[in-house]
Structure formats: structure tokens, C-alpha cells
């Protein structure tokens, strides 16, 4: 198990900010830790799930992707982020990469169009972060966008496939591990981006096109009406002036800017060999180095939960981590340690849904609305589908 946790640092997500827990420890027998190790070893890597980062973008099923029930559950789970004073500071950078493709193409060709210049610019931003001695990159999120020409379904397929291929290029070009460090999502046709570009332009037809956007959200209807303007002249100008700026990859790069109080490898070694000597702060800081849903994240939080049973944060995240790997019974155990904590409602809803109890799941998701309204509404939508 120690080998798995030393494999790599994969980052973390921010969903809530909580005050620090009571740091009172509880002595734990070696048998308890051995049980934890056996459970983790038995689960192996076969249960490892890569969970895309939620954002205001639509994820559409495309040929290369297979979505199973556990993947859906994982997108419904929320994790608690401890007080920021206890975790390494993370800074985000946003990069836009405008990649040119031949018609219907999805692979990244550095020699095509203006790709060479765009990819060089990307490298200039990423390499300093990758080589930084003060922390490093913990997460790269790719979101693919397409211009609204052609058919909507085809554009969504292209945006998805191009995003996946761009990730492949990124992993190879920068020698990045394929362990969830880089995640992929896509929007498809970027009508919002087109609307913004036209609104900021000085085109004579701007007000007429924006009026069409206001009247209908249907992509095909919008295309048809714009094509009919001035015998197609308006559409041709939009295609020439704006579409190229909509075909892009948006990257959000998160990097750690604060190192741990002690050597990472030594601390991780101590977590597994002498957890009772590890402070709650170092448990939380170590866990924050790993992506939620990974074996490493789960192992650190489970050991923290056994060592600090009075800390609700570690109990809740240990339960969430167990859910992410389909271990319902372990999740139930950790939920029982926090009683009726309202922060558990969303994930109790996920557990109920995994049990096949939609009615109870719906009740929990409704109760969780005050804590995380956006996630709760999305989970209610999934339950009612």
C-alpha cells in the first residue's frame, strides 16, 4: 500500500472550506491498520476511477468513452476541503490554446496551420511550473470548444475527441503521468463565446444577430436564420471573422506553491509506519496532494480517520473516498462516526442511490441544497432521469 501512495502526486479539488478539527488522537492497535491495509490491497487498482472535474460544461458520450454506473456516482460525490491554513496553497492559471485541424481531424499536428506557435506558447507557460522547486503542478483540466458551423452532434463529437487527443499530446510532450493529473471535458459548440465576440465587435449586423440569439436557444434554428441574412453574406463574415477564435482548448492549471513542513517521502513513510505520531495537519496536507478518487487519497484519509476519530472532516472524506471506489460498507462505517452532520447529506444520497433507494436519495439531495445547491440540483436531475 505504501508503494501506491508513493507513485505520484495528483492534486485536489475545492468544494468546501471548514474550520480545523480537534487534533486529539486516539491510539489505534496494529490490527486495525492491518485490516485497513488488507481492505485496500484487496481492492487493488481495478476500482480506480478517474473523475472529471465538474464545471459549467456539457459532457457528451462519444465513441472513445465508456461511462459505467460508478463513473456517474463519482461525479455526484462531494469532498470536504479543510481549513486552507492546513493545506498547501494552490494557485490557478488559465491558458487558451488555439489548435488548427483539417476538416474532421482530431489529432494534434504541430506542423498544421498556426499550431507550432500556439504549442510553443503553451510550453513556455507549462515548463516553469513543471520545473518549479516550490511545489509543482497538481492538476491540469482541459476543456474543448468547437465553432458552431456544421451540425451540433458532429461538433460535440469533434470537441470531445479533440480534447482527448490533446490530452494524449500533452502527456507525451511533457512526459506527464496518466494518473488523473490531466482531466478532460468539452463544451461542444461555443455559442456563448460567439455571442460575446459579436457583441464586442463593430460589425453592422451585430444587433440583428444578437436578436436571433435572444429569440431562440436552438442551434439549428440560429444557424438557419443567420445563413438567411443578406443572402448568406453575414454568415460568411462570421465564419471568417470569429469561428477560428472559438475552436480552442482552455486549460486550467493548478500548482502547489507551498511545500510540506517535512520531506514528503519521509512523511508518507511515517503515515504508514507510525500514524499515531503524525499530526492532523500533516495528514490533511498529505491528502491534499492527491486527487480525490485515487487509492492514495483514500488510504491517507482512512488512516487519518482511524487516528483522529473525533475529526468530522477526515471521517466525511474517508466516507467519500470509499464511495468513489464502490465500497459502500466502509462508507457506512465512516458516516456513522459523524452522526447527523449536515455535510454528509449529499454523499448519503449517493450511498442511497447505490443501494437502489431513489426515494431516500432524493430526500438527502434536497437536504443538501443549502450546503451545495449546484451539485444537489444536478444530483436530483440525475435521480429523476
C-alpha positions in Angstrom: 0.0 0.0 0.0 2.9 2.3 0.8 4.1 1.7 -2.8 0.9 3.0 -4.2 0.9 6.2 -2.2 4.5 7.0 -3.4 3.5 6.6 -7.0 2.7 10.3 -7.7 1.0 13.5 -6.6 -2.3 14.1 -8.4 -3.8 17.2 -6.8 -7.1 18.0 -5.1 -10.4 19.8 -5.6 -12.1 22.6 -3.6 -15.7 22.1 -2.7 -16.0 23.4 0.9 -13.9 25.3 3.5 -14.1 24.2 7.1 -12.5 25.1 10.4 -9.7 22.9 11.7 -10.7 19.8 13.6 -10.0 18.8 17.2 -6.5 17.4 17.0 -6.9 14.9 19.8 -5.6 11.5 18.7 -6.8 8.0 19.5 -4.4 5.1 19.9 -5.1 2.5 17.3 -4.0 -1.1 17.5 -1.8 -2.6 14.8 -4.7 -4.9 14.0 -6.9 -2.0 12.9 -4.3 -0.7 10.5 -3.7 -4.2 9.2 -7.4 -4.6 8.4 -7.2 -1.2 6.5 -4.2 -2.4 4.6 -5.9 -5.7 3.7 -9.0 -4.0 2.5 -7.1 -1.6 0.4 -4.8 -4.3 -1.1 -7.9 -6.4 -1.9 -9.5 -3.6 -3.8 -6.4 -3.1 -6.0 -6.2 -0.8 -8.9 -9.2 -2.3 -10.6 -11.6 0.0 -8.7 -9.6 3.1 -9.6 -11.9 5.7 -11.2 -10.8 8.9 -13.0 -13.3 11.5 -12.1 -13.6 14.5 -14.5 -13.7 17.9 -12.8 -17.1 19.4 -12.7 -17.5 22.7 -14.4 -20.1 24.6 -16.4 -19.6 22.4 -19.5 -21.6 19.6 -21.0 -20.0 16.1 -21.1 -21.3 14.2 -24.1 -20.8 10.5 -24.6 -18.6 9.9 -27.6 -17.2 6.7 -29.2 -13.9 6.6 -27.2 -15.6 6.9 -23.8 -17.5 4.2 -21.9 -19.5 5.5 -18.9 -20.5 3.0 -16.2 -22.6 3.5 -13.1 -19.6 4.0 -10.8 -18.4 6.9 -13.1 -21.8 8.6 -12.7 -21.8 8.1 -8.9 -18.3 9.6 -8.7 -19.5 12.8 -10.4 -22.2 13.1 -7.7 -19.8 12.8 -4.7 -18.5 15.9 -2.9 -15.3 16.2 -0.9 -14.6 18.5 2.0 -11.6 20.7 1.9 -10.1 21.5 5.3 -9.1 25.0 6.5 -6.8 26.5 3.9 -4.2 27.1 6.7 -3.7 23.3 7.0 -3.2 22.6 3.3 -0.7 23.8 0.7 -1.7 26.9 -1.2 -2.8 26.3 -4.7 -2.7 28.9 -7.5 -4.6 28.6 -10.8 -3.6 29.7 -14.3 -5.8 29.8 -17.3 -4.4 29.2 -20.8 -6.1 29.3 -24.2 -4.6 27.2 -27.0 -6.0 27.7 -30.5 -5.4 24.5 -32.4 -5.9 24.2 -36.1 -7.3 21.0 -37.6 -8.1 19.8 -41.1 -11.8 19.2 -41.7 -12.9 16.3 -39.5 -9.5 15.9 -37.9 -8.9 15.3 -34.2 -5.2 14.7 -33.8 -2.8 17.4 -32.8 -0.4 18.1 -35.7 2.3 20.7 -34.7 3.1 21.3 -38.4 -0.5 22.2 -39.4 -1.7 25.8 -39.6 -0.5 28.0 -36.7 -0.1 25.1 -34.3 3.6 25.4 -33.9 3.4 28.9 -32.5 0.5 28.0 -30.2 2.2 24.9 -28.8 5.5 26.8 -28.2 3.5 29.4 -26.3 1.9 26.6 -24.2 5.3 25.1 -23.4 6.6 28.5 -22.3 3.8 28.6 -19.7 3.9 25.0 -18.5 7.6 24.2 -18.3 8.3 26.7 -15.5 5.6 25.2 -13.4 6.8 21.6 -14.1 10.3 22.5 -13.2 9.4 24.5 -10.1 11.2 23.5 -6.9 8.5 25.1 -4.7 5.7 22.6 -5.2 4.5 21.8 -8.7 1.5 21.2 -10.9 -1.3 19.3 -9.1 -4.0 19.4 -11.8 -4.5 20.2 -15.4 -8.1 20.5 -16.7 -8.7 20.6 -20.4 -12.0 21.9 -21.8 -12.5 21.6 -25.6 -14.6 24.1 -27.6 -15.9 24.0 -31.2 -17.2 26.7 -33.5 -21.0 26.4 -34.3 -20.6 25.6 -38.0 -21.9 22.3 -39.3 -24.1 20.0 -37.2 -24.4 20.2 -33.5 -23.8 16.5 -32.8 -20.8 16.4 -35.1 -19.3 19.4 -33.4 -19.8 17.9 -30.0 -18.1 14.7 -31.2 -15.2 16.6 -32.6 -14.8 18.7 -29.5 -14.8 15.6 -27.3 -12.4 13.6 -29.5 -10.1 16.6 -30.0 -9.9 17.2 -26.2 -9.0 13.5 -25.6 -6.3 13.7 -28.4 -5.0 17.0 -26.9 -4.6 15.3 -23.6 -2.7 12.5 -25.3 -0.4 15.0 -26.9 0.1 16.8 -23.5 1.0 13.6 -21.7 3.6 12.6 -24.3 5.1 16.1 -25.0 5.6 17.0 -21.3 6.2 13.4 -20.0 3.2 13.7 -17.6 1.8 10.6 -15.8 -1.5 9.3 -16.9 -2.9 9.0 -13.4 -5.6 11.6 -13.3 -3.3 14.6 -13.2 -4.8 15.7 -16.6 -8.6 15.6 -16.9 -10.8 16.3 -20.0 -14.2 17.9 -20.5 -15.8 19.6 -23.5 -18.5 22.1 -24.3 -19.1 21.5 -28.0 -20.4 24.5 -29.9 -19.4 27.7 -28.1 -22.4 29.9 -28.8 -21.8 31.9 -25.7 -18.3 32.7 -27.0 -19.6 33.7 -30.4 -22.2 35.9 -28.8 -19.6 37.7 -26.7 -17.3 38.2 -29.7 -20.1 39.6 -31.9 -21.3 41.9 -29.1 -17.8 43.4 -28.7 -17.3 43.8 -32.4 -18.2 46.8 -34.6 -20.0 44.7 -37.2 -23.0 46.4 -38.7 -25.1 43.2 -38.4 -24.3 42.7 -34.7 -27.6 43.8 -33.3 -29.6 41.7 -35.7 -27.6 38.5 -34.9 -27.8 39.2 -31.2 -31.6 39.5 -31.6 -31.6 36.0 -33.0 -29.6 34.7 -30.1 -32.2 36.3 -27.8 -35.2 34.7 -29.5 -34.0 31.1 -29.7 -31.5 28.8 -28.0 -31.9 26.1 -30.7 -28.5 25.8 -32.5 -30.0 24.7 -35.8 -32.6 27.5 -35.8 -29.9 30.1 -35.1 -27.8 28.8 -37.9 -30.7 28.8 -40.4 -31.7 32.3 -39.5 -28.1 33.7 -39.7 -27.5 31.9 -43.0 -30.6 33.6 -44.4 -29.4 37.1 -43.6 -28.2 39.2 -46.6 -28.1 36.1 -48.8 -25.5 34.4 -46.7 -23.1 37.3 -46.5 -23.4 37.7 -42.8 -22.8 34.0 -42.0 -19.7 34.0 -44.3 -18.3 37.0 -42.5 -19.0 35.5 -39.1 -17.3 32.3 -40.2 -14.3 34.2 -41.4 -14.0 36.7 -38.5 -15.0 34.7 -35.4 -15.1 30.9 -35.9 -11.3 30.4 -35.7 -11.2 32.1 -32.3 -13.9 29.6 -31.0 -12.0 26.4 -31.9 -9.7 26.1 -28.9 -8.6 24.2 -25.8 -9.0 26.0 -22.5 -6.6 24.8 -19.8 -6.8 25.4 -16.1 -3.5 24.6 -14.4 -3.4 24.3 -10.7 0.0 24.4 -8.9 1.1 24.0 -5.3 3.0 26.9 -4.0 3.8 25.8 -0.5 5.8 22.6 0.4 5.1 20.5 3.5 6.7 21.1 6.8 8.9 18.0 6.3 10.1 15.9 3.5 7.2 14.4 1.6 8.6 10.9 1.2 9.5 10.7 4.9 6.2 11.9 6.0 4.3 9.4 3.8 6.5 6.7 5.2 5.6 7.8 8.7 1.9 7.9 7.9 2.0 4.2 7.2 4.5 3.0 9.8 3.7 5.3 12.7 0.4 7.1 12.0 -0.1 7.9 15.7 3.0 10.2 15.5 1.6 12.2 12.5 -0.2 15.4 13.3 -3.7 16.1 11.9 -2.2 19.0 9.9 0.3 16.8 8.1 -2.4 14.1 7.4 -4.5 16.8 5.8 -1.7 18.3 3.9 -0.6 15.0 2.6 -4.1 14.0 1.5 -4.4 17.3 -0.4 -1.5 16.3 -2.7 -3.7 13.5 -4.2 -6.7 13.6 -6.5 -10.0 12.6 -4.8 -10.9 9.2 -6.1 -7.4 7.7 -6.1 -6.1 4.9 -3.9 -3.6 7.2 -2.3 -6.3 9.8 -1.3 -8.4 7.1 0.2 -5.6 5.5 2.1 -4.4 8.7 3.7 -7.9 9.7 4.8 -8.8 6.3 6.2 -5.6 6.2 8.3 -6.4 9.8 9.4 -10.0 8.7 10.3 -8.7 5.9 12.5 -6.2 8.1 14.2 -8.4 11.1 14.7 -11.9 9.7 15.1 -13.3 13.0 16.5 -12.4 14.9 13.4 -15.6 15.1 11.2 -13.6 16.3 8.1 -11.5 13.2 7.9 -14.5 10.9 8.6 -16.5 12.6 5.8 -13.7 12.4 3.3 -12.9 8.8 4.2 -16.5 8.0 3.5 -16.5 9.9 0.2 -13.3 8.2 -0.9 -14.8 4.8 -0.1 -17.9 5.7 -2.1 -15.7 6.7 -5.1 -14.4 3.1 -5.2 -17.7 1.4 -4.7 -17.0 0.4 -1.1 -20.5 1.0 0.4 -19.8 -0.7 3.8 -16.7 1.3 4.6 -18.5 4.4 3.6 -21.4 3.5 6.0 -18.9 3.0 8.8 -17.3 6.4 8.4 -20.7 8.1 8.0 -21.8 6.5 11.4 -18.8 8.3 13.1 -20.3 11.8 12.3 -23.9 11.2 13.3 -26.3 13.7 11.7 -23.6 16.1 10.3 -25.4 18.0 7.5 -22.3 18.0 5.4 -22.8 14.2 4.9 -26.3 14.6 3.3 -25.1 14.7 -0.3 -22.9 11.7 -0.1 -25.5 9.8 2.0 -27.8 10.5 -1.0 -25.2 8.9 -3.3 -25.0 5.9 -1.0 -28.8 5.5 -1.0 -28.8 5.7 -4.8 -26.1 3.0 -4.9 -28.4 0.9 -2.7 -31.2 1.4 -5.2 -33.3 3.6 -2.9 -34.1 6.6 -5.1 -36.7 8.0 -2.6 -34.1 8.3 0.2 -31.5 9.6 -2.2 -33.9 12.3 -3.3 -34.6 13.3 0.3 -30.9 13.6 1.1 -30.1 15.6 -2.0 -32.9 18.0 -1.1 -31.5 18.4 2.4 -28.0 19.1 0.9 -29.3 22.1 -1.1 -28.1 24.7 1.4 -24.6 23.2 1.5 -24.0 22.8 -2.2 -27.0 23.9 -4.2 -25.5 23.4 -7.6 -24.3 19.8 -7.0 -27.6 19.0 -5.2 -29.7 20.2 -8.2 -27.6 18.2 -10.6 -27.9 15.1 -8.5 -31.6 15.5 -8.3 -31.7 15.8 -12.0 -29.8 12.5 -12.4 -32.1 10.7 -9.9 -35.2 11.8 -11.8 -33.9 10.8 -15.3 
